[in-house]
């Protein structure tokens, strides 16, 4: 089983994902520490709230054997719904709605949406139901952003997980693809993107041979 949270790392940077999940490398920076603090409340598994027809569960463990992933949902809200599913220890039928908490603001890439969709796909497999949408809550904007789990997004989740499993089985760490995002990465000093950006070995050997001639 791969870690569900790794899907976000993989979309951000394949090399970052491999360093964390294959080579077990990690290093904190201000952003990662701030993110951990932001998630503490969301992942408080001792909190189970009921307000009217809404049941909120935090830090819910999920798994998908078909996708080969496991992890935790920050928050899953269950709404009373005649077309919902049964829950252990609860009366009535409930419709699940996953909510993922992020410390920053909405991103240009699909990393957060992919992670949220993967959570929904796990819940669907576990509860034998259909989940059409969920939400991303961003700490900077203090607002939710709805995410529709359409066929394209689900297909992207499946394809990326297939590639992740392939790389994990090979134990292969992809080469760096430098971008402006490298400066914000907590693994910058481990990855060394500037040094790995260009393979200079062939050029070095060529110059050394020419000197001897």
Phi and psi in degrees as GROMACS dihedral restraints (atoms count N, CA, C in turn):
[ dihedral_restraints ]
;  ai    aj    ak    al  type     phi  dphi    fc
    3     4     5     6     1   -88.8    20    10
    4     5     6     7     1   156.8    20    10
    6     7     8     9     1   -75.6    20    10
    7     8     9    10     1   129.3    20    10
    9    10    11    12     1   -58.2    20    10
   10    11    12    13     1   -39.2    20    10
   12    13    14    15     1   -62.6    20    10
   13    14    15    16     1   -20.6    20    10
   15    16    17    18     1   -66.2    20    10
   16    17    18    19     1   -19.5    20    10
   18    19    20    21     1   -62.1    20    10
   19    20    21    22     1   -37.6    20    10
   21    22    23    24     1   -67.2    20    10
   22    23    24    25     1   -43.2    20    10
   24    25    26    27     1   -60.2    20    10
   25    26    27    28     1   -41.6    20    10
   27    28    29    30     1   -64.4    20    10
   28    29    30    31     1   -41.5    20    10
   30    31    32    33     1   -68.8    20    10
   31    32    33    34     1   -36.4    20    10
   33    34    35    36     1   -67.6    20    10
   34    35    36    37     1   -46.7    20    10
   36    37    38    39     1  -166.7    20    10
   37    38    39    40     1   120.2    20    10
   39    40    41    42     1   -62.4    20    10
   40    41    42    43     1   -36.4    20    10
   42    43    44    45     1   -67.3    20    10
   43    44    45    46     1   -41.4    20    10
   45    46    47    48     1   -59.3    20    10
   46    47    48    49     1   -44.6    20    10
   48    49    50    51     1   -58.8    20    10
   49    50    51    52     1   -46.3    20    10
   51    52    53    54     1   -65.2    20    10
   52    53    54    55     1   -40.6    20    10
   54    55    56    57     1   -60.3    20    10
   55    56    57    58     1   -39.2    20    10
   57    58    59    60     1   -78.2    20    10
   58    59    60    61     1   -49.4    20    10
   60    61    62    63     1   -96.5    20    10
   61    62    63    64     1   -17.5    20    10
   63    64    65    66     1  -104.6    20    10
   64    65    66    67     1   -46.8    20    10
   66    67    68    69     1   -92.6    20    10
   67    68    69    70     1    -4.1    20    10
   69    70    71    72     1    56.9    20    10
   70    71    72    73     1    40.8    20    10
   72    73    74    75     1   -98.4    20    10
   73    74    75    76     1   142.6    20    10
   75    76    77    78     1  -156.6    20    10
   76    77    78    79     1   146.9    20    10
   78    79    80    81     1  -155.0    20    10
   79    80    81    82     1   130.0    20    10
   81    82    83    84     1   -83.3    20    10
   82    83    84    85     1   155.2    20    10
   84    85    86    87     1  -138.8    20    10
   85    86    87    88     1  -174.3    20    10
   87    88    89    90     1   -57.5    20    10
   88    89    90    91     1   -40.9    20    10
   90    91    92    93     1   -65.2    20    10
   91    92    93    94     1   -43.5    20    10
   93    94    95    96     1   -69.3    20    10
   94    95    96    97     1   -39.1    20    10
   96    97    98    99     1   -65.6    20    10
   97    98    99   100     1   -43.8    20    10
   99   100   101   102     1   -62.2    20    10
  100   101   102   103     1   -38.5    20    10
  102   103   104   105     1   -66.1    20    10
  103   104   105   106     1   -39.1    20    10
  105   106   107   108     1   -61.6    20    10
  106   107   108   109     1   -44.1    20    10
  108   109   110   111     1   -63.5    20    10
  109   110   111   112     1   -41.1    20    10
  111   112   113   114     1   -62.4    20    10
  112   113   114   115     1   -33.3    20    10
  114   115   116   117     1   -84.3    20    10
  115   116   117   118     1   -13.4    20    10
  117   118   119   120     1   -57.3    20    10
  118   119   120   121     1   -44.0    20    10
  120   121   122   123     1   -67.7    20    10
  121   122   123   124     1   -42.7    20    10
  123   124   125   126     1   -64.0    20    10
  124   125   126   127     1   -32.5    20    10
  126   127   128   129     1   -95.0    20    10
  127   128   129   130     1    14.3    20    10
  129   130   131   132     1   -73.0    20    10
  130   131   132   133     1    94.7    20    10
  132   133   134   135     1   -69.5    20    10
  133   134   135   136     1    -9.5    20    10
  135   136   137   138     1   -80.9    20    10
  136   137   138   139     1   -13.2    20    10
  138   139   140   141     1   -92.0    20    10
  139   140   141   142     1   125.5    20    10
  141   142   143   144     1  -137.5    20    10
  142   143   144   145     1   104.6    20    10
  144   145   146   147     1  -103.4    20    10
  145   146   147   148     1   141.3    20    10
  147   148   149   150     1  -128.9    20    10
  148   149   150   151     1   122.0    20    10
  150   151   152   153     1  -130.4    20    10
  151   152   153   154     1   105.2    20    10
  153   154   155   156     1    61.8    20    10
  154   155   156   157     1  -120.9    20    10
  156   157   158   159     1   -97.6    20    10
  157   158   159   160     1    21.6    20    10
  159   160   161   162     1  -121.5    20    10
  160   161   162   163     1   128.1    20    10
  162   163   164   165     1  -114.7    20    10
  163   164   165   166     1   124.2    20    10
  165   166   167   168     1  -112.7    20    10
  166   167   168   169     1   124.3    20    10
  168   169   170   171     1  -119.5    20    10
  169   170   171   172     1   131.4    20    10
  171   172   173   174     1  -108.3    20    10
  172   173   174   175     1   147.6    20    10
  174   175   176   177     1    61.3    20    10
  175   176   177   178     1    38.1    20    10
  177   178   179   180     1   -74.5    20    10
  178   179   180   181     1   124.0    20    10
  180   181   182   183     1   -75.2    20    10
  181   182   183   184     1   135.0    20    10
  183   184   185   186     1  -133.6    20    10
  184   185   186   187     1   160.0    20    10
  186   187   188   189     1  -153.2    20    10
  187   188   189   190     1   148.9    20    10
  189   190   191   192     1  -134.5    20    10
  190   191   192   193     1   113.4    20    10
  192   193   194   195     1   -74.6    20    10
  193   194   195   196     1   -28.2    20    10
  195   196   197   198     1   -72.2    20    10
  196   197   198   199     1   -34.7    20    10
  198   199   200   201     1   -90.5    20    10
  199   200   201   202     1   -18.6    20    10
  201   202   203   204     1    72.9    20    10
  202   203   204   205     1    40.1    20    10
  204   205   206   207     1  -135.4    20    10
  205   206   207   208     1   157.2    20    10
  207   208   209   210     1  -148.3    20    10
  208   209   210   211     1   158.1    20    10
  210   211   212   213     1   175.2    20    10
  211   212   213   214     1  -154.6    20    10
  213   214   215   216     1  -133.0    20    10
  214   215   216   217     1   145.2    20    10
  216   217   218   219     1   -93.6    20    10
  217   218   219   220     1   136.3    20    10
  219   220   221   222     1   -57.0    20    10
  220   221   222   223     1   -57.1    20    10
  222   223   224   225     1  -142.3    20    10
  223   224   225   226     1   136.5    20    10
  225   226   227   228     1  -125.0    20    10
  226   227   228   229     1   119.5    20    10
  228   229   230   231     1   -95.0    20    10
  229   230   231   232     1   133.0    20    10
  231   232   233   234     1  -113.9    20    10
  232   233   234   235     1   125.0    20    10
  234   235   236   237     1  -108.6    20    10
  235   236   237   238     1   136.4    20    10
  237   238   239   240     1   -58.9    20    10
  238   239   240   241     1   129.2    20    10
  240   241   242   243     1  -155.5    20    10
  241   242   243   244     1   128.7    20    10
  243   244   245   246     1   -61.3    20    10
  244   245   246   247     1   -19.1    20    10
  246   247   248   249     1  -101.3    20    10
  247   248   249   250     1    14.0    20    10
  249   250   251   252     1   -83.0    20    10
  250   251   252   253     1  -161.9    20    10
  252   253   254   255     1  -120.5    20    10
  253   254   255   256     1   162.9    20    10
  255   256   257   258     1   -81.3    20    10
  256   257   258   259     1   148.1    20    10
  258   259   260   261     1  -123.8    20    10
  259   260   261   262     1   140.2    20    10
  261   262   263   264     1   -61.6    20    10
  262   263   264   265     1   127.1    20    10
  264   265   266   267     1    81.6    20    10
  265   266   267   268     1     3.9    20    10
  267   268   269   270     1  -124.0    20    10
  268   269   270   271     1   140.3    20    10
  270   271   272   273     1   -82.4    20    10
  271   272   273   274     1   152.4    20    10
  273   274   275   276     1    83.7    20    10
  274   275   276   277     1  -171.3    20    10
  276   277   278   279     1  -115.1    20    10
  277   278   279   280     1   145.3    20    10
  279   280   281   282     1  -134.8    20    10
  280   281   282   283     1   141.5    20    10
  282   283   284   285     1  -105.9    20    10
  283   284   285   286     1   119.6    20    10
  285   286   287   288     1   -79.4    20    10
  286   287   288   289     1   145.2    20    10
  288   289   290   291     1  -143.6    20    10
  289   290   291   292     1   103.2    20    10
  291   292   293   294     1   -77.2    20    10
  292   293   294   295     1   142.4    20    10
  294   295   296   297     1  -131.3    20    10
  295   296   297   298     1   123.6    20    10
  297   298   299   300     1  -106.8    20    10
  298   299   300   301     1   132.6    20    10
  300   301   302   303     1   -97.6    20    10
  301   302   303   304     1   132.2    20    10
  303   304   305   306     1  -129.9    20    10
  304   305   306   307     1   138.4    20    10
  306   307   308   309     1   -71.1    20    10
  307   308   309   310     1   -30.9    20    10
  309   310   311   312     1   -93.7    20    10
  310   311   312   313     1  -135.0    20    10
  312   313   314   315     1  -122.6    20    10
  313   314   315   316     1   168.4    20    10
  315   316   317   318     1   -54.0    20    10
  316   317   318   319     1   140.4    20    10
  318   319   320   321     1   -98.7    20    10
  319   320   321   322     1   160.8    20    10
  321   322   323   324     1   -75.9    20    10
  322   323   324   325     1   -29.8    20    10
  324   325   326   327     1   -89.4    20    10
  325   326   327   328     1  -179.1    20    10
  327   328   329   330     1   -99.7    20    10
  328   329   330   331     1    14.7    20    10
  330   331   332   333     1   -55.8    20    10
  331   332   333   334     1   -48.6    20    10
  333   334   335   336     1   -67.1    20    10
  334   335   336   337     1   -42.1    20    10
  336   337   338   339     1   -64.2    20    10
  337   338   339   340     1   -38.3    20    10
  339   340   341   342     1   -63.5    20    10
  340   341   342   343     1   -43.7    20    10
  342   343   344   345     1   -62.8    20    10
  343   344   345   346     1   -44.3    20    10
  345   346   347   348     1   -65.0    20    10
  346   347   348   349     1   -41.9    20    10
  348   349   350   351     1   -63.7    20    10
  349   350   351   352     1   -39.5    20    10
  351   352   353   354     1   -62.7    20    10
  352   353   354   355     1   -37.5    20    10
  354   355   356   357     1   -61.3    20    10
  355   356   357   358     1   -44.3    20    10
  357   358   359   360     1   -63.2    20    10
  358   359   360   361     1   -39.5    20    10
  360   361   362   363     1   -66.6    20    10
  361   362   363   364     1   -34.2    20    10
  363   364   365   366     1   -65.4    20    10
  364   365   366   367     1   -46.9    20    10
  366   367   368   369     1   -61.7    20    10
  367   368   369   370     1   -39.4    20    10
  369   370   371   372     1   -61.3    20    10
  370   371   372   373     1   -42.4    20    10
  372   373   374   375     1   -68.5    20    10
  373   374   375   376     1   -38.0    20    10
  375   376   377   378     1   -73.1    20    10
  376   377   378   379     1   -39.1    20    10
  378   379   380   381     1  -102.5    20    10
  379   380   381   382     1    -3.5    20    10
  381   382   383   384     1    55.4    20    10
  382   383   384   385     1    58.4    20    10
  384   385   386   387     1  -145.3    20    10
  385   386   387   388     1  -179.8    20    10
  387   388   389   390     1  -118.0    20    10
  388   389   390   391     1   132.6    20    10
  390   391   392   393     1  -122.6    20    10
  391   392   393   394     1   105.5    20    10
  393   394   395   396     1   -78.4    20    10
  394   395   396   397     1   -24.2    20    10
  396   397   398   399     1  -158.1    20    10
  397   398   399   400     1   165.9    20    10
  399   400   401   402     1  -149.5    20    10
  400   401   402   403     1  -167.6    20    10
  402   403   404   405     1  -139.9    20    10
  403   404   405   406     1   149.9    20    10
  405   406   407   408     1  -108.4    20    10
  406   407   408   409     1   126.8    20    10
  408   409   410   411     1  -106.4    20    10
  409   410   411   412     1   123.2    20    10
  411   412   413   414     1  -106.2    20    10
  412   413   414   415     1   132.5    20    10
  414   415   416   417     1   -65.4    20    10
  415   416   417   418     1   -33.2    20    10
  417   418   419   420     1   -73.2    20    10
  418   419   420   421     1   -42.3    20    10
  420   421   422   423     1   -88.0    20    10
  421   422   423   424     1   -18.2    20    10
  423   424   425   426     1    57.8    20    10
  424   425   426   427     1    33.0    20    10
  426   427   428   429     1  -133.9    20    10
  427   428   429   430     1   156.1    20    10
  429   430   431   432     1   -91.6    20    10
  430   431   432   433     1   145.4    20    10
  432   433   434   435     1  -122.0    20    10
  433   434   435   436     1   116.4    20    10
  435   436   437   438     1   -70.7    20    10
  436   437   438   439     1   144.5    20    10
  438   439   440   441     1  -128.3    20    10
  439   440   441   442     1   120.6    20    10
  441   442   443   444     1   -86.6    20    10
  442   443   444   445     1   128.7    20    10
  444   445   446   447     1   -88.8    20    10
  445   446   447   448     1    73.2    20    10
  447   448   449   450     1   -81.4    20    10
  448   449   450   451     1   176.7    20    10
  450   451   452   453     1   -63.8    20    10
  451   452   453   454     1   -35.9    20    10
  453   454   455   456     1   -64.2    20    10
  454   455   456   457     1   -45.6    20    10
  456   457   458   459     1   -65.7    20    10
  457   458   459   460     1   -40.8    20    10
  459   460   461   462     1   -63.7    20    10
  460   461   462   463     1   -39.8    20    10
  462   463   464   465     1   -64.8    20    10
  463   464   465   466     1   -40.7    20    10
  465   466   467   468     1   -62.0    20    10
  466   467   468   469     1   -40.8    20    10
  468   469   470   471     1   -59.7    20    10
  469   470   471   472     1   -49.0    20    10
  471   472   473   474     1   -62.8    20    10
  472   473   474   475     1   -43.8    20    10
  474   475   476   477     1   -66.3    20    10
  475   476   477   478     1   -41.7    20    10
  477   478   479   480     1   -68.3    20    10
  478   479   480   481     1   -37.2    20    10
  480   481   482   483     1   -67.0    20    10
  481   482   483   484     1   -35.7    20    10
  483   484   485   486     1   -60.8    20    10
  484   485   486   487     1   -43.5    20    10
  486   487   488   489     1   -66.8    20    10
  487   488   489   490     1   -38.9    20    10
  489   490   491   492     1   -62.9    20    10
  490   491   492   493     1   -43.7    20    10
  492   493   494   495     1   -62.9    20    10
  493   494   495   496     1   -39.8    20    10
  495   496   497   498     1   -63.5    20    10
  496   497   498   499     1   -47.0    20    10
  498   499   500   501     1   -65.3    20    10
  499   500   501   502     1   -37.6    20    10
  501   502   503   504     1   -66.2    20    10
  502   503   504   505     1   -42.0    20    10
  504   505   506   507     1   -63.4    20    10
  505   506   507   508     1   -37.1    20    10
  507   508   509   510     1   -77.3    20    10
  508   509   510   511     1   -19.2    20    10
  510   511   512   513     1    66.1    20    10
  511   512   513   514     1    34.5    20    10
  513   514   515   516     1  -101.6    20    10
  514   515   516   517     1   130.5    20    10
  516   517   518   519     1  -103.1    20    10
  517   518   519   520     1   113.9    20    10
  519   520   521   522     1   -60.7    20    10
  520   521   522   523     1   156.8    20    10
  522   523   524   525     1   -72.2    20    10
  523   524   525   526     1   159.9    20    10
  525   526   527   528     1   -73.4    20    10
  526   527   528   529     1   143.7    20    10
  528   529   530   531     1  -122.3    20    10
  529   530   531   532     1    97.8    20    10
  531   532   533   534     1   -67.3    20    10
  532   533   534   535     1   146.6    20    10
  534   535   536   537     1  -155.9    20    10
  535   536   537   538     1   177.0    20    10
  537   538   539   540     1   -64.6    20    10
  538   539   540   541     1   -20.3    20    10
  540   541   542   543     1   -69.3    20    10
  541   542   543   544     1   -19.6    20    10
  543   544   545   546     1   -58.6    20    10
  544   545   546   547     1   -35.6    20    10
  546   547   548   549     1   -66.0    20    10
  547   548   549   550     1   -25.9    20    10
  549   550   551   552     1   -92.3    20    10
  550   551   552   553     1    -6.2    20    10
  552   553   554   555     1   -77.5    20    10
  553   554   555   556     1   133.0    20    10
  555   556   557   558     1   -70.3    20    10
  556   557   558   559     1   -17.0    20    10
  558   559   560   561     1   -96.7    20    10
  559   560   561   562     1    15.5    20    10
  561   562   563   564     1   -57.1    20    10
  562   563   564   565     1   -41.1    20    10
  564   565   566   567     1   -74.3    20    10
  565   566   567   568     1   -19.6    20    10
  567   568   569   570     1   -88.8    20    10
  568   569   570   571     1   -41.6    20    10
  570   571   572   573     1   -71.2    20    10
  571   572   573   574     1   -37.9    20    10
  573   574   575   576     1    53.7    20    10
  574   575   576   577     1    60.6    20    10
  576   577   578   579     1   -60.4    20    10
  577   578   579   580     1   -32.9    20    10
  579   580   581   582     1   -67.2    20    10
  580   581   582   583     1   -40.9    20    10
  582   583   584   585     1   -72.3    20    10
  583   584   585   586     1   -33.6    20    10
  585   586   587   588     1   -92.9    20    10
  586   587   588   589     1    -2.5    20    10
  588   589   590   591     1   -60.5    20    10
  589   590   591   592     1   -34.8    20    10
  591   592   593   594     1  -137.9    20    10
  592   593   594   595     1   131.3    20    10
  594   595   596   597     1   -81.6    20    10
  595   596   597   598     1   108.6    20    10
  597   598   599   600     1   -97.8    20    10
  598   599   600   601     1     4.6    20    10
  600   601   602   603     1   -64.7    20    10
  601   602   603   604     1   -43.2    20    10
  603   604   605   606     1   -63.2    20    10
  604   605   606   607     1   -41.8    20    10
  606   607   608   609     1   -64.7    20    10
  607   608   609   610     1   -38.9    20    10
  609   610   611   612     1   -64.5    20    10
  610   611   612   613     1   -45.0    20    10
  612   613   614   615     1   -64.6    20    10
  613   614   615   616     1   -39.8    20    10
  615   616   617   618     1   -62.9    20    10
  616   617   618   619     1   -44.6    20    10
  618   619   620   621     1   -66.4    20    10
  619   620   621   622     1   -37.0    20    10
  621   622   623   624     1   -65.7    20    10
  622   623   624   625     1   -41.0    20    10
  624   625   626   627     1   -66.4    20    10
  625   626   627   628     1   -39.2    20    10
  627   628   629   630     1   -66.1    20    10
  628   629   630   631     1   -35.8    20    10
  630   631   632   633     1   -63.3    20    10
  631   632   633   634     1   -38.9    20    10
  633   634   635   636     1   -71.3    20    10
  634   635   636   637     1   -32.4    20    10
